Amino acid sequence: MKRVIFLLLISVLVGFFAVSIFFLPWIKILYSVVFSPLPEETNFLILGLDKDIQGTRRTDVILFVNVNLKEGYIKISNIPRDLIVDNRKINSYYQTEGFEKLKDLIEEFTGQKIEKYAIVDYDVIKYLGDSLGPIEIYVDQPMKYSDYSQGLFIDFEPGLHYLNGEQLLAYLRFRKDSMGDIGRIEREKYVIEKLAEAALRKNIFDLANIYKNVFEMINTNVKTSELIYLATKFKNSFQIVSVSFPLKYDSSGNIYPGNLEDYKKSFVESFEEVNKTFRFYILNNTKNQTRTYNVNLYYMWHASGFDPIEIFDLDKMNFEKDTVYILNDKIDIENVQEILKIVHPKRTFEIRFAKDDLEKYYLLVDTLSSERKYFEFPVDFIIILTG
């Protein structure tokens, strides 16, 4: 959720200042006196608070954002709210231990010093949805849940929906599917893109008003002049990379911090080094479903610098041709094609987005699940080998 706020603030400012700086001379003068430079690299902690229920407020979203002005990228990592630290969920730290304790914990996870913060509640999301919406959202599965204590009522059927603020918030808060909190993180990524697209369709006067109102609704130590500086630095282009928080599970499905050393390295590596890593599965739908074949397959990919999360045999479905399902809309298909040509030069793949072939994709997931083979999301793409 908070990732939505940060990127939307940047989107709003980029849209406003990129136009105005070039076409309104007085803005140039204003810019020269009101902007406050930030270091080339600045870290933000963004917290999204849930509703106050009987005096309890938890951090529904915990977001670490690394902004690198020199290289022009933003690295974003969402720490799951259900993560267990010291025998309790991390979403309780803000109220029981205070902001500083939670900040120290995130600094320990990331190995990075946090300089800036923003704390936002649900009212901001509702305001953004109403001001920029209705927001076009594709729902890929039935989403139904009711909680009278929170006034939360979710009822979406699969298909295309146009959501206002209250509905958009409900979509973001849903986590009663098989992916739980991880699924909600993926929906947050999706909503970021949709809100940013909607913001860029607004005129500069509407954007300026939206920005003003949002800034007044949040608790932050980020100055308006610093946001102006960020916007001007990113006015031409910037890249976003999502850094997944490492997880490990116990037999009850509880989640704990995983390999933090590799996680910390991702914040000191260049954008290109982080961005070249894909999360993908290979499904062996060939007639040669042996351990030897799968081991050789793994090392073929490993030798090319890409390690699949897992290789599963798929014998209860029949694909007629080699297929790749793209689950991450940000993936460059040409990049995937180039990798496939290196590893499988004699194969011809049909590459499609999973959302464009949902019926067969869901059948695939259901078939694997029936054999206790599960995807660990987020996943960038799935490769199905036939023959």
C-alpha positions as CSV (number, residue, x, y, z in Angstrom):
1,M,0.0,0.0,0.0
2,K,2.7,2.5,1.0
3,R,4.7,1.7,-2.0
4,V,1.6,3.0,-3.9
5,I,1.8,6.3,-2.0
6,F,5.6,6.8,-2.6
7,L,5.5,6.1,-6.3
8,L,2.3,8.0,-6.8
9,L,3.8,11.1,-5.1
10,I,6.7,10.8,-7.5
11,S,4.4,10.2,-10.5
12,V,2.3,13.2,-9.5
13,L,5.4,15.4,-9.1
14,V,7.0,14.1,-12.3
15,G,3.8,14.9,-14.2
16,F,3.5,18.3,-12.7
17,F,7.0,19.6,-12.7
18,A,8.2,17.9,-16.0
19,V,5.5,20.0,-17.8
20,S,5.7,23.2,-15.8
21,I,9.4,23.5,-15.6
22,F,9.7,23.7,-19.4
23,F,6.6,25.8,-20.1
24,L,6.1,28.2,-17.2
25,P,9.2,30.4,-16.6
26,W,8.1,31.4,-13.1
27,I,8.3,27.8,-12.0
28,K,12.0,27.8,-12.9
29,I,12.5,30.7,-10.5
30,L,10.4,28.9,-7.8
31,Y,12.4,25.7,-8.3
32,S,15.7,27.5,-7.8
33,V,14.6,28.7,-4.3
34,V,12.4,25.9,-2.9
35,F,14.1,22.6,-3.8
36,S,16.3,20.8,-1.2
37,P,18.9,18.5,-2.5
38,L,19.0,14.9,-1.2
39,P,22.1,12.7,-1.2
40,E,22.7,10.6,-4.3
41,E,21.3,7.6,-2.4
42,T,18.5,7.9,0.2
43,N,16.5,5.2,2.0
44,F,12.8,5.5,2.9
45,L,10.7,3.5,5.4
46,I,7.0,3.7,4.5
47,L,4.3,2.4,6.8
48,G,0.7,1.8,6.0
49,L,-1.5,1.7,9.2
50,D,-4.7,-0.3,9.4
51,K,-7.9,0.9,11.0
52,D,-8.0,1.6,14.8
53,I,-9.8,-1.5,16.2
54,Q,-10.3,-1.3,20.0
55,G,-7.2,0.8,20.4
56,T,-5.0,-1.4,18.2
57,R,-3.3,-0.2,15.1
58,R,-1.0,-2.5,13.2
59,T,1.3,-1.8,10.2
60,D,-0.6,-3.3,7.4
61,V,2.3,-2.4,5.0
62,I,6.0,-2.1,5.8
63,L,8.0,-0.9,2.8
64,F,11.7,-0.2,2.4
65,V,12.5,2.0,-0.6
66,N,16.1,2.7,-1.8
67,V,16.3,5.7,-4.1
68,N,19.5,6.1,-6.2
69,L,19.6,9.5,-7.9
70,K,23.0,8.9,-9.6
71,E,22.0,5.7,-11.4
72,G,18.3,6.7,-11.8
73,Y,16.5,3.8,-10.1
74,I,14.3,3.0,-7.2
75,K,14.6,-0.4,-5.4
76,I,11.4,-1.4,-3.5
77,S,11.1,-4.2,-0.9
78,N,7.9,-5.1,0.9
79,I,8.4,-6.8,4.2
80,P,5.4,-9.1,4.8
81,R,3.2,-8.0,7.8
82,D,2.9,-11.6,9.0
83,L,6.6,-12.1,9.2
84,I,7.5,-13.6,12.6
85,V,10.3,-12.0,14.5
86,D,11.1,-12.9,18.2
87,N,7.9,-15.1,18.3
88,R,5.5,-12.4,17.2
89,K,4.3,-10.8,14.0
90,I,6.3,-7.8,12.8
91,N,3.1,-5.8,12.2
92,S,2.7,-5.4,16.0
93,Y,6.1,-3.7,16.6
94,Y,5.0,-0.2,15.6
95,Q,2.4,-0.1,18.4
96,T,4.1,-2.1,21.1
97,E,7.8,-1.1,20.6
98,G,7.4,2.2,18.8
99,F,8.6,3.6,15.4
100,E,12.3,3.7,16.3
101,K,12.4,0.0,17.2
102,L,10.7,-1.0,14.0
103,K,13.0,1.2,12.0
104,D,16.0,-0.4,13.7
105,L,14.7,-3.8,12.8
106,I,14.3,-2.9,9.1
107,E,17.8,-1.4,9.1
108,E,19.1,-4.7,10.5
109,F,17.3,-6.7,7.8
110,T,18.5,-4.5,4.9
111,G,21.9,-3.4,6.2
112,Q,21.0,0.1,5.2
113,K,20.5,3.3,7.2
114,I,17.0,4.8,6.9
115,E,16.9,8.6,6.7
116,K,13.3,9.3,5.6
117,Y,9.9,8.0,6.6
118,A,6.3,8.3,5.8
119,I,3.3,6.9,7.7
120,V,0.0,6.7,6.0
121,D,-3.4,5.2,6.8
122,Y,-6.3,3.9,4.7
123,D,-7.9,7.3,4.1
124,V,-5.0,8.2,1.7
125,I,-5.7,5.1,-0.4
126,K,-9.4,5.9,-0.6
127,Y,-8.6,9.5,-1.5
128,L,-6.3,8.4,-4.3
129,G,-8.7,5.9,-5.7
130,D,-11.5,8.5,-5.7
131,S,-9.3,11.3,-7.1
132,L,-7.6,9.3,-9.8
133,G,-10.3,6.7,-10.5
134,P,-12.2,4.8,-11.2
135,I,-9.1,2.5,-11.5
136,E,-9.2,-0.3,-14.0
137,I,-8.3,-3.6,-12.2
138,Y,-8.4,-7.1,-13.6
139,V,-9.5,-9.6,-10.9
140,D,-8.2,-13.1,-11.7
141,Q,-10.0,-15.1,-9.1
142,P,-13.1,-14.8,-6.8
143,M,-12.4,-12.5,-3.9
144,K,-14.9,-12.8,-1.1
145,Y,-14.5,-11.8,2.6
146,S,-16.4,-10.0,5.3
147,D,-15.2,-8.6,8.6
148,Y,-17.9,-6.6,10.4
149,S,-15.5,-5.4,13.1
150,Q,-13.4,-3.6,10.5
151,G,-16.2,-2.7,8.2
152,L,-14.5,-4.7,5.5
153,F,-16.6,-6.3,2.8
154,I,-15.0,-7.8,-0.2
155,D,-17.0,-9.3,-3.1
156,F,-15.3,-9.4,-6.5
157,E,-15.9,-11.9,-9.3
158,P,-13.2,-12.6,-11.9
159,G,-13.1,-10.1,-14.7
160,L,-12.5,-6.4,-15.4
161,H,-13.6,-4.0,-12.7
162,Y,-13.5,-0.2,-12.4
163,L,-12.9,0.6,-8.7
164,N,-13.3,3.7,-6.6
165,G,-11.4,4.4,-3.5
166,E,-13.3,2.2,-1.0
167,Q,-13.3,-0.7,-3.5
168,L,-9.7,-0.3,-4.4
169,L,-8.8,-0.4,-0.7
170,A,-10.8,-3.6,-0.3
171,Y,-9.0,-5.2,-3.3
172,L,-5.6,-4.3,-1.7
173,R,-6.5,-5.6,1.8
174,F,-7.7,-9.0,0.6
175,R,-5.4,-11.9,1.6
176,K,-7.7,-14.8,2.1
177,D,-6.4,-16.8,-0.8
178,S,-3.7,-19.5,-1.0
179,M,-0.9,-16.9,-1.3
180,G,-2.0,-14.9,1.8
181,D,0.1,-11.9,2.5
182,I,2.4,-12.7,-0.4
183,G,-0.5,-12.5,-2.8
184,R,-1.5,-9.1,-1.4
185,I,2.1,-7.8,-2.0
186,E,1.7,-8.8,-5.7
187,R,-1.6,-6.9,-5.9
188,E,0.1,-3.9,-4.4
189,K,2.6,-3.9,-7.3
190,Y,-0.3,-4.1,-9.8
191,V,-2.2,-1.2,-8.2
192,I,1.0,0.9,-8.2
193,E,1.1,0.7,-12.0
194,K,-2.6,1.4,-12.4
195,L,-2.5,4.4,-10.1
196,A,0.6,5.8,-11.8
197,E,-1.1,5.4,-15.2
198,A,-4.2,7.2,-14.0
199,A,-2.1,10.0,-12.5
200,L,-0.3,10.6,-15.7
201,R,-3.6,11.0,-17.5
202,K,-4.5,13.9,-15.3
203,N,-3.7,17.6,-16.1
204,I,-1.1,19.4,-14.2
205,F,-3.6,21.4,-12.1
206,D,-5.4,18.3,-10.9
207,L,-2.2,16.6,-10.1
208,A,-0.9,19.6,-8.1
209,N,-4.1,19.6,-6.0
210,I,-4.0,15.9,-5.4
211,Y,-0.4,16.1,-4.3
212,K,-1.2,18.9,-1.9
213,N,-4.0,17.0,-0.3
214,V,-2.0,13.7,0.0
215,F,1.0,15.4,1.5
216,E,-1.3,16.9,4.2
217,M,-2.7,13.5,5.1
218,I,0.6,11.7,5.8
219,N,3.1,11.8,8.7
220,T,6.5,12.3,7.3
221,N,9.9,13.9,7.7
222,V,10.2,14.3,3.9
223,K,10.0,18.0,3.0
224,T,8.0,19.2,0.1
225,S,11.1,20.8,-1.3
226,E,12.9,17.4,-1.2
227,L,10.0,15.8,-3.1
228,I,10.4,18.6,-5.7
229,Y,14.0,17.8,-5.9
230,L,13.3,14.1,-6.4
231,A,10.7,14.9,-9.1
232,T,13.1,17.1,-11.1
233,K,15.8,14.4,-10.9
234,F,13.4,11.8,-12.2
235,K,11.5,14.0,-14.6
236,N,13.1,12.3,-17.7
237,S,13.0,8.6,-16.6
238,F,13.7,6.3,-13.8
239,Q,13.6,2.5,-13.3
240,I,12.0,0.5,-10.6
241,V,13.2,-2.9,-9.4
242,S,11.3,-5.0,-6.9
243,V,13.5,-6.8,-4.3
244,S,11.8,-9.8,-2.8
245,F,12.2,-10.3,1.0
246,P,13.7,-13.8,1.7
247,L,11.3,-16.1,3.5
248,K,11.4,-19.5,5.1
249,Y,8.4,-21.5,6.2
250,D,7.6,-23.9,9.1
251,S,5.3,-26.9,8.9
252,S,2.3,-24.7,10.0
253,G,2.9,-22.2,7.2
254,N,4.3,-19.4,9.4
255,I,6.9,-17.2,7.7
256,Y,10.3,-16.2,9.1
257,P,13.2,-14.2,7.7
258,G,15.3,-16.3,5.2
259,N,18.8,-15.6,3.8
260,L,19.4,-12.0,4.7
261,E,23.0,-11.9,3.5
262,D,21.9,-12.1,-0.2
263,Y,19.1,-9.7,0.6
264,K,21.5,-7.1,1.9
265,K,23.7,-7.5,-1.1
266,S,20.8,-6.6,-3.4
267,F,20.8,-3.0,-2.0
268,V,24.5,-2.4,-2.8
269,E,24.5,-4.1,-6.2
270,S,23.9,-2.0,-9.3
271,F,20.4,-1.9,-10.9
272,E,21.6,-4.2,-13.7
273,E,22.9,-6.8,-11.4
274,V,19.7,-7.0,-9.4
275,N,17.4,-6.7,-12.4
276,K,19.0,-9.6,-14.3
277,T,17.8,-12.1,-11.7
278,F,14.6,-13.8,-12.7
279,R,12.3,-16.0,-10.5
280,F,11.0,-18.8,-12.8
281,Y,10.0,-22.4,-12.8
282,I,10.5,-25.1,-15.5
283,L,7.8,-27.7,-16.1
284,N,8.9,-30.9,-17.7
285,N,6.0,-31.9,-20.0
286,T,8.2,-34.2,-22.2
287,K,8.2,-38.0,-22.4
288,N,11.5,-38.1,-20.6
289,Q,10.5,-37.4,-17.0
290,T,13.5,-38.7,-15.2
291,R,15.8,-37.3,-12.5
292,T,18.8,-37.4,-14.9
293,Y,16.9,-35.3,-17.5
294,N,15.9,-32.7,-14.9
295,V,19.4,-32.5,-13.4
296,N,20.9,-31.9,-16.8
297,L,18.2,-29.4,-17.5
298,Y,19.0,-27.5,-14.3
299,Y,22.7,-27.3,-15.2
300,M,22.0,-26.1,-18.7
301,W,20.3,-23.1,-17.2
302,H,22.8,-22.7,-14.4
303,A,25.6,-22.6,-17.0
304,S,23.8,-19.7,-18.6
305,G,23.7,-17.8,-15.4
306,F,20.0,-18.4,-14.5
307,D,18.8,-20.8,-11.9
308,P,15.2,-22.0,-11.9
309,I,13.5,-22.0,-8.5
310,E,12.3,-25.6,-9.2
311,I,11.8,-28.1,-12.0
312,F,8.5,-30.0,-11.8
313,D,7.4,-33.0,-13.9
314,L,4.0,-32.3,-15.5
315,D,2.4,-35.5,-16.7
316,K,-1.4,-34.9,-16.1
317,M,-1.6,-32.1,-18.8
318,N,-0.6,-32.1,-22.4
319,F,0.9,-28.9,-24.0
320,E,1.3,-29.2,-27.8
321,K,4.2,-26.8,-28.0
322,D,6.9,-25.3,-25.8
323,T,5.3,-22.5,-23.9
324,V,6.2,-19.6,-21.6
325,Y,3.7,-18.0,-19.3
326,I,4.7,-14.5,-18.2
327,L,3.4,-13.5,-14.8
328,N,5.3,-10.3,-14.3
329,D,4.0,-7.6,-16.6
330,K,7.3,-5.7,-16.3
331,I,9.3,-8.6,-17.9
332,D,10.8,-7.7,-21.3
333,I,9.7,-10.5,-23.6
334,E,12.6,-9.9,-26.0
335,N,15.0,-10.5,-23.0
336,V,13.3,-13.8,-22.2
337,Q,13.4,-14.8,-25.9
338,E,17.2,-14.1,-26.0
339,I,17.7,-16.3,-22.9
340,L,15.7,-19.1,-24.3
341,K,17.7,-19.0,-27.6
342,I,20.9,-19.4,-25.6
343,V,19.7,-22.4,-23.4
344,H,17.3,-24.0,-25.9
345,P,18.5,-23.0,-29.4
346,K,16.5,-25.7,-31.2
347,R,13.2,-25.1,-29.5
348,T,10.6,-22.6,-30.6
349,F,8.5,-21.1,-27.7
350,E,5.1,-19.6,-27.7
351,I,5.3,-16.8,-25.1
352,R,2.1,-15.4,-23.6
353,F,0.9,-13.5,-20.6
354,A,-0.8,-15.8,-18.1
355,K,-3.6,-13.2,-17.7
356,D,-4.4,-13.7,-21.4
357,D,-4.9,-17.5,-21.0
358,L,-6.3,-17.7,-17.5
359,E,-8.4,-20.8,-17.9
360,K,-5.5,-23.0,-19.0
361,Y,-3.1,-21.3,-16.5
362,Y,-5.4,-22.0,-13.6
363,L,-5.9,-25.6,-14.7
364,L,-2.1,-25.8,-14.7
365,V,-1.8,-24.5,-11.2
366,D,-4.6,-26.7,-10.0
367,T,-3.0,-29.8,-11.6
368,L,0.3,-29.2,-9.9
369,S,-1.3,-28.4,-6.6
370,S,-3.1,-31.7,-6.7
371,E,0.3,-33.3,-6.7
372,R,1.6,-31.1,-3.9
373,K,3.7,-29.0,-6.3
374,Y,3.4,-25.3,-5.4
375,F,4.7,-22.1,-6.9
376,E,6.4,-19.8,-4.4
377,F,5.4,-16.3,-5.5
378,P,6.4,-13.8,-6.8
379,V,7.2,-15.6,-10.1
380,D,8.3,-13.9,-13.2
381,F,7.6,-16.6,-15.7
382,I,7.0,-20.4,-16.1
383,I,8.6,-22.5,-18.9
384,I,6.8,-25.6,-20.1
385,L,9.0,-28.0,-22.2
386,T,7.2,-30.5,-24.5
387,G,8.2,-33.3,-26.8
